[in-house]
Amino acid sequence: MTTDEATPDADAADIPEINDGRYLYCVVQAESDAQLETTGIDGESVSVVAENGIGAVVHACDGLYDTDDLGQIQRWLIRHQTVVDAAGEAFGTPVPFQFDTILRGGEAGLREWLREETDTLQPVLSELAGHWEYRVEVVEYDSPDDETLVEQDERLSELDAQIEEASEGQAFLLEKQFEQRLTELRAARRETMTAELEDELAEAAREVHTLERSPASEISKVAGRDRGGSSRRSDGDGDGDGGGDSDSPGGDGDNEAEKNATTSDSETICRLTLLAHEDSEGEIGSILDDVAAEDGIEVRFTGPWPPYTFAPAIGGDDENDGDGGNAGGPARIGG
């Protein structure tokens, strides 16, 4: 059983022909009579092929999905995500696969692959059952200004006084030290706030990981919308109760919270990704409400998502970038 995955720089001549392929969205726990009422990429009919209690959500195809049209790629990614979402709602937590993962050999080959990978897939599905990925972003709108930090830090106060009395050349060097100290203090403050939040969330979540503060991509952006998102602010602009209602829509990916989070008068303190049981969502929401109750703090909480960041690589090298940016998730099959 072999698979093919498209690469961005692949030449047309390098793209292999596929006869009787199966485009793989995800795998789920499912019996032999399982069905999924949804349509796949380009309106293809989606089916669930099950072996040993493991169902592969697929559609039949005869080639890779390759184009230079970014708009078309976006539409494919959104549809891929939609199918994975539907599978999660129908069968429970899925193990998502990367966009454009295609297995050769038709249904017979797919069934053979499922049988061969049962010992790998079954423990993963069991361990992830009922667990979902959640994203948290903490944004501060009223960070302490330089004057406040000078008042709070003895070293900054000393440098400030020395700059006032120094010659032009000395003042230049001292100002460099002053700016470096400011940077260190702000970074230390972010790290402290992040560590405290991680410790609190670790009590409710199975895993907590820190992401880059300035993401290159977001699950919600790739999918074209937030899922189950909420925004909490201490000034009451958020919904406040955002706790555990995973059915509440979070907007179209271009909501006011996202706009505010990129303004010049705000600073992202941290971005976290959590793997948590669905029963813990309310507890996590309560923890985040307490954080958002602090003056000038907004917390964005999105999910539940299929566990993109936490699903292991299957049958190949782990190429997960740690940020869940691939709409198909990090689980991949080697060719």
Secondary structure, 3 states (H helix, E strand, C coil): CCEEECCCCCCHHHCCCCCCEEEEEEEEECCCCCCCCCECHHHCECEEEEECCEEEEEEEECCCCCCCCHHHHHHHHHHHHHHHHHHHHHHCCCEEECCCEEECCHHHHHHHHHHHCHHHHHHHHHHHCCEEEEEEEEEECCCCCHHHHHHHCHHHHHHHHHHHHCCHHHHHHHHHHHHHHHHHHHHHHHHHHHHHHHHHHHCCCCEEEEECCCCCCCHHHHHCCCCCCEEEECCCCCCCCCCCCCCCCCCCCCCHHHHHCCCCCCEEEEEEEEEEEHHHHHHHHHHHHHHHCCCCEEEEEEEEECCCCCCCCCCCCCCCCCCCCCCCCCECCCC
